[in-house]
Amino acid sequence: MTNDHVTGPPRWVTVVVWGIALSLAAVGIVLAIVTSSLWPLLAFAGLAIPMLPIGGRRFGASAAGRG
């Protein structure tokens, strides 16, 4: 019996994705302050939230080739 672990993306990919998400959030905050409106903040948050690498990939026993 082996423990085959599926590895995630390389570390630099995670850093780049987080950087993009945080940059979009910062731009949204600045635009919201400058325009005195919440719409830019909501728009950029809507783009950034799906990009956040929260958690990890989880695979069941069927993915390990057992069957």
Gaussian input, Z-matrix of N, CA and C with variables (Angstrom, degrees):
# hf/3-21g

backbone

0 1
 N
 C     1     B1
 C     2     B2     1     A1
 N     3     B3     2     A2     1     D1
 C     4     B4     3     A3     2     D2
 C     5     B5     4     A4     3     D3
 N     6     B6     5     A5     4     D4
 C     7     B7     6     A6     5     D5
 C     8     B8     7     A7     6     D6
 N     9     B9     8     A8     7     D7
 C    10    B10     9     A9     8     D8
 C    11    B11    10    A10     9     D9
 N    12    B12    11    A11    10    D10
 C    13    B13    12    A12    11    D11
 C    14    B14    13    A13    12    D12
 N    15    B15    14    A14    13    D13
 C    16    B16    15    A15    14    D14
 C    17    B17    16    A16    15    D15
 N    18    B18    17    A17    16    D16
 C    19    B19    18    A18    17    D17
 C    20    B20    19    A19    18    D18
 N    21    B21    20    A20    19    D19
 C    22    B22    21    A21    20    D20
 C    23    B23    22    A22    21    D21
 N    24    B24    23    A23    22    D22
 C    25    B25    24    A24    23    D23
 C    26    B26    25    A25    24    D24
 N    27    B27    26    A26    25    D25
 C    28    B28    27    A27    26    D26
 C    29    B29    28    A28    27    D27
 N    30    B30    29    A29    28    D28
 C    31    B31    30    A30    29    D29
 C    32    B32    31    A31    30    D30
 N    33    B33    32    A32    31    D31
 C    34    B34    33    A33    32    D32
 C    35    B35    34    A34    33    D33
 N    36    B36    35    A35    34    D34
 C    37    B37    36    A36    35    D35
 C    38    B38    37    A37    36    D36
 N    39    B39    38    A38    37    D37
 C    40    B40    39    A39    38    D38
 C    41    B41    40    A40    39    D39
 N    42    B42    41    A41    40    D40
 C    43    B43    42    A42    41    D41
 C    44    B44    43    A43    42    D42
 N    45    B45    44    A44    43    D43
 C    46    B46    45    A45    44    D44
 C    47    B47    46    A46    45    D45
 N    48    B48    47    A47    46    D46
 C    49    B49    48    A48    47    D47
 C    50    B50    49    A49    48    D48
 N    51    B51    50    A50    49    D49
 C    52    B52    51    A51    50    D50
 C    53    B53    52    A52    51    D51
 N    54    B54    53    A53    52    D52
 C    55    B55    54    A54    53    D53
 C    56    B56    55    A55    54    D54
 N    57    B57    56    A56    55    D55
 C    58    B58    57    A57    56    D56
 C    59    B59    58    A58    57    D57
 N    60    B60    59    A59    58    D58
 C    61    B61    60    A60    59    D59
 C    62    B62    61    A61    60    D60
 N    63    B63    62    A62    61    D61
 C    64    B64    63    A63    62    D62
 C    65    B65    64    A64    63    D63
 N    66    B66    65    A65    64    D64
 C    67    B67    66    A66    65    D65
 C    68    B68    67    A67    66    D66
 N    69    B69    68    A68    67    D67
 C    70    B70    69    A69    68    D68
 C    71    B71    70    A70    69    D69
 N    72    B72    71    A71    70    D70
 C    73    B73    72    A72    71    D71
 C    74    B74    73    A73    72    D72
 N    75    B75    74    A74    73    D73
 C    76    B76    75    A75    74    D74
 C    77    B77    76    A76    75    D75
 N    78    B78    77    A77    76    D76
 C    79    B79    78    A78    77    D77
 C    80    B80    79    A79    78    D78
 N    81    B81    80    A80    79    D79
 C    82    B82    81    A81    80    D80
 C    83    B83    82    A82    81    D81
 N    84    B84    83    A83    82    D82
 C    85    B85    84    A84    83    D83
 C    86    B86    85    A85    84    D84
 N    87    B87    86    A86    85    D85
 C    88    B88    87    A87    86    D86
 C    89    B89    88    A88    87    D87
 N    90    B90    89    A89    88    D88
 C    91    B91    90    A90    89    D89
 C    92    B92    91    A91    90    D90
 N    93    B93    92    A92    91    D91
 C    94    B94    93    A93    92    D92
 C    95    B95    94    A94    93    D93
 N    96    B96    95    A95    94    D94
 C    97    B97    96    A96    95    D95
 C    98    B98    97    A97    96    D96
 N    99    B99    98    A98    97    D97
 C   100   B100    99    A99    98    D98
 C   101   B101   100   A100    99    D99
 N   102   B102   101   A101   100   D100
 C   103   B103   102   A102   101   D101
 C   104   B104   103   A103   102   D102
 N   105   B105   104   A104   103   D103
 C   106   B106   105   A105   104   D104
 C   107   B107   106   A106   105   D105
 N   108   B108   107   A107   106   D106
 C   109   B109   108   A108   107   D107
 C   110   B110   109   A109   108   D108
 N   111   B111   110   A110   109   D109
 C   112   B112   111   A111   110   D110
 C   113   B113   112   A112   111   D111
 N   114   B114   113   A113   112   D112
 C   115   B115   114   A114   113   D113
 C   116   B116   115   A115   114   D114
 N   117   B117   116   A116   115   D115
 C   118   B118   117   A117   116   D116
 C   119   B119   118   A118   117   D117
 N   120   B120   119   A119   118   D118
 C   121   B121   120   A120   119   D119
 C   122   B122   121   A121   120   D120
 N   123   B123   122   A122   121   D121
 C   124   B124   123   A123   122   D122
 C   125   B125   124   A124   123   D123
 N   126   B126   125   A125   124   D124
 C   127   B127   126   A126   125   D125
 C   128   B128   127   A127   126   D126
 N   129   B129   128   A128   127   D127
 C   130   B130   129   A129   128   D128
 C   131   B131   130   A130   129   D129
 N   132   B132   131   A131   130   D130
 C   133   B133   132   A132   131   D131
 C   134   B134   133   A133   132   D132
 N   135   B135   134   A134   133   D133
 C   136   B136   135   A135   134   D134
 C   137   B137   136   A136   135   D135
 N   138   B138   137   A137   136   D136
 C   139   B139   138   A138   137   D137
 C   140   B140   139   A139   138   D138
 N   141   B141   140   A140   139   D139
 C   142   B142   141   A141   140   D140
 C   143   B143   142   A142   141   D141
 N   144   B144   143   A143   142   D142
 C   145   B145   144   A144   143   D143
 C   146   B146   145   A145   144   D144
 N   147   B147   146   A146   145   D145
 C   148   B148   147   A147   146   D146
 C   149   B149   148   A148   147   D147
 N   150   B150   149   A149   148   D148
 C   151   B151   150   A150   149   D149
 C   152   B152   151   A151   150   D150
 N   153   B153   152   A152   151   D151
 C   154   B154   153   A153   152   D152
 C   155   B155   154   A154   153   D153
 N   156   B156   155   A155   154   D154
 C   157   B157   156   A156   155   D155
 C   158   B158   157   A157   156   D156
 N   159   B159   158   A158   157   D157
 C   160   B160   159   A159   158   D158
 C   161   B161   160   A160   159   D159
 N   162   B162   161   A161   160   D160
 C   163   B163   162   A162   161   D161
 C   164   B164   163   A163   162   D162
 N   165   B165   164   A164   163   D163
 C   166   B166   165   A165   164   D164
 C   167   B167   166   A166   165   D165
 N   168   B168   167   A167   166   D166
 C   169   B169   168   A168   167   D167
 C   170   B170   169   A169   168   D168
 N   171   B171   170   A170   169   D169
 C   172   B172   171   A171   170   D170
 C   173   B173   172   A172   171   D171
 N   174   B174   173   A173   172   D172
 C   175   B175   174   A174   173   D173
 C   176   B176   175   A175   174   D174
 N   177   B177   176   A176   175   D175
 C   178   B178   177   A177   176   D176
 C   179   B179   178   A178   177   D177
 N   180   B180   179   A179   178   D178
 C   181   B181   180   A180   179   D179
 C   182   B182   181   A181   180   D180
 N   183   B183   182   A182   181   D181
 C   184   B184   183   A183   182   D182
 C   185   B185   184   A184   183   D183
 N   186   B186   185   A185   184   D184
 C   187   B187   186   A186   185   D185
 C   188   B188   187   A187   186   D186
 N   189   B189   188   A188   187   D187
 C   190   B190   189   A189   188   D188
 C   191   B191   190   A190   189   D189
 N   192   B192   191   A191   190   D190
 C   193   B193   192   A192   191   D191
 C   194   B194   193   A193   192   D192
 N   195   B195   194   A194   193   D193
 C   196   B196   195   A195   194   D194
 C   197   B197   196   A196   195   D195
 N   198   B198   197   A197   196   D196
 C   199   B199   198   A198   197   D197
 C   200   B200   199   A199   198   D198

   B1=1.4452
   B2=1.5320
   B3=1.2879
   B4=1.4608
   B5=1.5155
   B6=1.2952
   B7=1.4613
   B8=1.5177
   B9=1.3149
   B10=1.4601
   B11=1.5206
   B12=1.3152
   B13=1.4568
   B14=1.5162
   B15=1.3119
   B16=1.4586
   B17=1.5187
   B18=1.3093
   B19=1.4598
   B20=1.5143
   B21=1.3030
   B22=1.4519
   B23=1.5175
   B24=1.3129
   B25=1.4621
   B26=1.5251
   B27=1.3326
   B28=1.4672
   B29=1.5272
   B30=1.3116
   B31=1.4691
   B32=1.5224
   B33=1.3451
   B34=1.4632
   B35=1.5228
   B36=1.3363
   B37=1.4642
   B38=1.5234
   B39=1.3204
   B40=1.4602
   B41=1.5210
   B42=1.3263
   B43=1.4676
   B44=1.5230
   B45=1.3253
   B46=1.4661
   B47=1.5246
   B48=1.3301
   B49=1.4678
   B50=1.5189
   B51=1.3340
   B52=1.4623
   B53=1.5256
   B54=1.3254
   B55=1.4640
   B56=1.5163
   B57=1.3282
   B58=1.4648
   B59=1.5237
   B60=1.3265
   B61=1.4612
   B62=1.5259
   B63=1.3206
   B64=1.4671
   B65=1.5257
   B66=1.3266
   B67=1.4665
   B68=1.5220
   B69=1.3261
   B70=1.4635
   B71=1.5255
   B72=1.3172
   B73=1.4610
   B74=1.5236
   B75=1.3331
   B76=1.4672
   B77=1.5198
   B78=1.3301
   B79=1.4709
   B80=1.5228
   B81=1.3142
   B82=1.4598
   B83=1.5157
   B84=1.3174
   B85=1.4661
   B86=1.5192
   B87=1.3301
   B88=1.4697
   B89=1.5241
   B90=1.3289
   B91=1.4648
   B92=1.5270
   B93=1.3224
   B94=1.4577
   B95=1.5248
   B96=1.3279
   B97=1.4656
   B98=1.5210
   B99=1.3358
   B100=1.4674
   B101=1.5238
   B102=1.3277
   B103=1.4654
   B104=1.5254
   B105=1.3085
   B106=1.4677
   B107=1.5259
   B108=1.3036
   B109=1.4538
   B110=1.5242
   B111=1.3053
   B112=1.4569
   B113=1.5262
   B114=1.3352
   B115=1.4619
   B116=1.5272
   B117=1.3404
   B118=1.4718
   B119=1.5295
   B120=1.3190
   B121=1.4637
   B122=1.5276
   B123=1.3194
   B124=1.4597
   B125=1.5240
   B126=1.3328
   B127=1.4651
   B128=1.5269
   B129=1.3116
   B130=1.4582
   B131=1.5246
   B132=1.3186
   B133=1.4657
   B134=1.5250
   B135=1.3191
   B136=1.4597
   B137=1.5158
   B138=1.3232
   B139=1.4624
   B140=1.5246
   B141=1.3188
   B142=1.4620
   B143=1.5261
   B144=1.3154
   B145=1.4652
   B146=1.5276
   B147=1.3463
   B148=1.4720
   B149=1.5265
   B150=1.3248
   B151=1.4575
   B152=1.5245
   B153=1.3213
   B154=1.4589
   B155=1.5267
   B156=1.3063
   B157=1.4701
   B158=1.5222
   B159=1.3170
   B160=1.4612
   B161=1.5252
   B162=1.3046
   B163=1.4579
   B164=1.5121
   B165=1.2997
   B166=1.4581
   B167=1.5127
   B168=1.2947
   B169=1.4591
   B170=1.5153
   B171=1.3032
   B172=1.4598
   B173=1.5185
   B174=1.2998
   B175=1.4510
   B176=1.5175
   B177=1.3130
   B178=1.4537
   B179=1.5152
   B180=1.3181
   B181=1.4630
   B182=1.5215
   B183=1.3289
   B184=1.4597
   B185=1.5207
   B186=1.3159
   B187=1.4602
   B188=1.5238
   B189=1.3162
   B190=1.4611
   B191=1.5259
   B192=1.3279
   B193=1.4551
   B194=1.5160
   B195=1.3105
   B196=1.4636
   B197=1.5157
   B198=1.2689
   B199=1.4466
   B200=1.4203
   A1=107.93
   A2=116.49
   A3=120.36
   A4=110.29
   A5=114.80
   A6=121.33
   A7=108.59
   A8=116.31
   A9=120.48
   A10=107.99
   A11=115.49
   A12=120.07
   A13=109.51
   A14=115.19
   A15=120.01
   A16=106.81
   A17=115.96
   A18=119.32
   A19=109.88
   A20=115.40
   A21=121.71
   A22=110.90
   A23=115.31
   A24=119.16
   A25=110.72
   A26=116.83
   A27=119.17
   A28=111.00
   A29=115.43
   A30=121.27
   A31=111.85
   A32=117.61
   A33=119.82
   A34=111.33
   A35=118.15
   A36=120.62
   A37=109.64
   A38=116.25
   A39=120.23
   A40=111.04
   A41=116.91
   A42=121.01
   A43=110.63
   A44=117.58
   A45=120.93
   A46=110.82
   A47=117.38
   A48=120.67
   A49=110.77
   A50=116.91
   A51=120.10
   A52=110.82
   A53=117.01
   A54=121.01
   A55=112.08
   A56=116.43
   A57=120.29
   A58=110.37
   A59=116.58
   A60=120.15
   A61=111.33
   A62=116.73
   A63=119.74
   A64=111.52
   A65=117.09
   A66=120.25
   A67=110.80
   A68=116.63
   A69=119.73
   A70=111.24
   A71=116.53
   A72=119.80
   A73=110.91
   A74=117.37
   A75=120.87
   A76=111.20
   A77=117.20
   A78=120.57
   A79=109.87
   A80=117.12
   A81=120.49
   A82=112.54
   A83=117.33
   A84=120.95
   A85=110.67
   A86=116.56
   A87=120.16
   A88=110.41
   A89=117.52
   A90=119.81
   A91=111.72
   A92=117.25
   A93=120.26
   A94=110.71
   A95=116.97
   A96=120.21
   A97=110.50
   A98=116.64
   A99=120.69
   A100=111.36
   A101=117.35
   A102=120.17
   A103=112.93
   A104=117.94
   A105=123.01
   A106=111.28
   A107=115.48
   A108=121.19
   A109=108.98
   A110=116.39
   A111=120.65
   A112=112.67
   A113=118.05
   A114=120.40
   A115=113.72
   A116=119.87
   A117=117.76
   A118=112.50
   A119=116.26
   A120=120.11
   A121=110.76
   A122=116.52
   A123=120.06
   A124=111.84
   A125=116.60
   A126=120.03
   A127=111.23
   A128=117.40
   A129=120.07
   A130=111.74
   A131=117.72
   A132=119.97
   A133=109.93
   A134=116.05
   A135=120.15
   A136=112.57
   A137=117.03
   A138=120.67
   A139=111.43
   A140=116.92
   A141=120.83
   A142=113.20
   A143=118.08
   A144=120.55
   A145=112.86
   A146=119.81
   A147=117.70
   A148=113.66
   A149=118.05
   A150=121.04
   A151=112.98
   A152=117.88
   A153=120.52
   A154=110.80
   A155=116.83
   A156=120.07
   A157=111.48
   A158=116.07
   A159=121.30
   A160=108.79
   A161=116.44
   A162=121.49
   A163=112.10
   A164=115.23
   A165=120.91
   A166=110.10
   A167=114.97
   A168=119.40
   A169=108.83
   A170=114.78
   A171=119.62
   A172=108.35
   A173=115.97
   A174=121.04
   A175=109.01
   A176=115.23
   A177=120.27
   A178=112.10
   A179=115.54
   A180=121.45
   A181=111.27
   A182=117.73
   A183=119.89
   A184=111.61
   A185=117.83
   A186=121.12
   A187=111.40
   A188=117.47
   A189=121.13
   A190=112.18
   A191=116.52
   A192=120.01
   A193=114.28
   A194=115.88
   A195=119.03
   A196=108.54
   A197=116.88
   A198=115.36
   A199=114.98
   D1=129.26
   D2=-178.39
   D3=-115.88
   D4=155.71
   D5=174.67
   D6=-104.66
   D7=87.61
   D8=176.89
   D9=-87.80
   D10=112.33
   D11=179.68
   D12=-99.72
   D13=135.34
   D14=175.67
   D15=-84.59
   D16=122.53
   D17=-178.76
   D18=-84.98
   D19=153.03
   D20=178.07
   D21=-81.73
   D22=-170.45
   D23=178.89
   D24=-67.67
   D25=161.19
   D26=176.57
   D27=-59.47
   D28=155.74
   D29=-176.52
   D30=-58.25
   D31=-39.18
   D32=-177.08
   D33=-66.29
   D34=-30.85
   D35=178.18
   D36=-66.83
   D37=-43.03
   D38=178.33
   D39=-61.74
   D40=-42.24
   D41=179.42
   D42=-64.46
   D43=-42.12
   D44=179.78
   D45=-64.80
   D46=-43.44
   D47=-179.68
   D48=-63.90
   D49=-43.75
   D50=176.67
   D51=-62.51
   D52=-40.16
   D53=178.94
   D54=-61.89
   D55=-43.02
   D56=178.35
   D57=-64.68
   D58=-44.54
   D59=-179.20
   D60=-62.38
   D61=-44.04
   D62=179.82
   D63=-68.92
   D64=-34.84
   D65=177.35
   D66=-65.27
   D67=-43.83
   D68=177.59
   D69=-62.38
   D70=-40.01
   D71=178.15
   D72=-64.07
   D73=-41.53
   D74=179.34
   D75=-64.78
   D76=-42.28
   D77=177.88
   D78=-62.77
   D79=-41.63
   D80=178.40
   D81=-62.77
   D82=-40.45
   D83=178.66
   D84=-65.59
   D85=-44.55
   D86=179.52
   D87=-62.59
   D88=-46.15
   D89=179.17
   D90=-63.51
   D91=-37.29
   D92=178.66
   D93=-64.45
   D94=-39.30
   D95=179.10
   D96=-70.08
   D97=-44.56
   D98=-177.35
   D99=-64.96
   D100=-42.56
   D101=-176.49
   D102=-91.43
   D103=-3.32
   D104=-177.58
   D105=53.64
   D106=41.98
   D107=-178.75
   D108=-139.60
   D109=150.60
   D110=178.08
   D111=-88.41
   D112=-12.33
   D113=-176.27
   D114=-59.95
   D115=-45.19
   D116=178.23
   D117=-62.07
   D118=-37.74
   D119=179.25
   D120=-64.17
   D121=-43.95
   D122=179.29
   D123=-66.78
   D124=-38.55
   D125=-179.82
   D126=-65.17
   D127=-47.07
   D128=-179.46
   D129=-71.04
   D130=-33.78
   D131=175.92
   D132=-65.46
   D133=-37.58
   D134=177.50
   D135=-63.61
   D136=-30.64
   D137=177.26
   D138=-80.32
   D139=-37.07
   D140=-172.33
   D141=-80.94
   D142=-36.12
   D143=-173.92
   D144=-59.09
   D145=-44.09
   D146=178.98
   D147=-66.03
   D148=-17.39
   D149=-178.48
   D150=-85.08
   D151=-12.48
   D152=-176.65
   D153=-67.28
   D154=125.08
   D155=-179.02
   D156=-82.61
   D157=76.19
   D158=-177.18
   D159=-91.64
   D160=132.20
   D161=177.84
   D162=74.53
   D163=-163.86
   D164=179.99
   D165=-138.55
   D166=175.82
   D167=178.25
   D168=-80.34
   D169=136.56
   D170=178.24
   D171=-124.23
   D172=128.32
   D173=-179.74
   D174=-121.42
   D175=144.83
   D176=179.03
   D177=-84.67
   D178=-174.01
   D179=-178.40
   D180=-65.75
   D181=-29.69
   D182=-178.87
   D183=-66.00
   D184=-26.92
   D185=179.02
   D186=-74.45
   D187=-18.08
   D188=-179.20
   D189=-83.89
   D190=-0.07
   D191=177.06
   D192=90.76
   D193=11.10
   D194=177.57
   D195=-85.54
   D196=142.55
   D197=179.36
   D198=-173.94

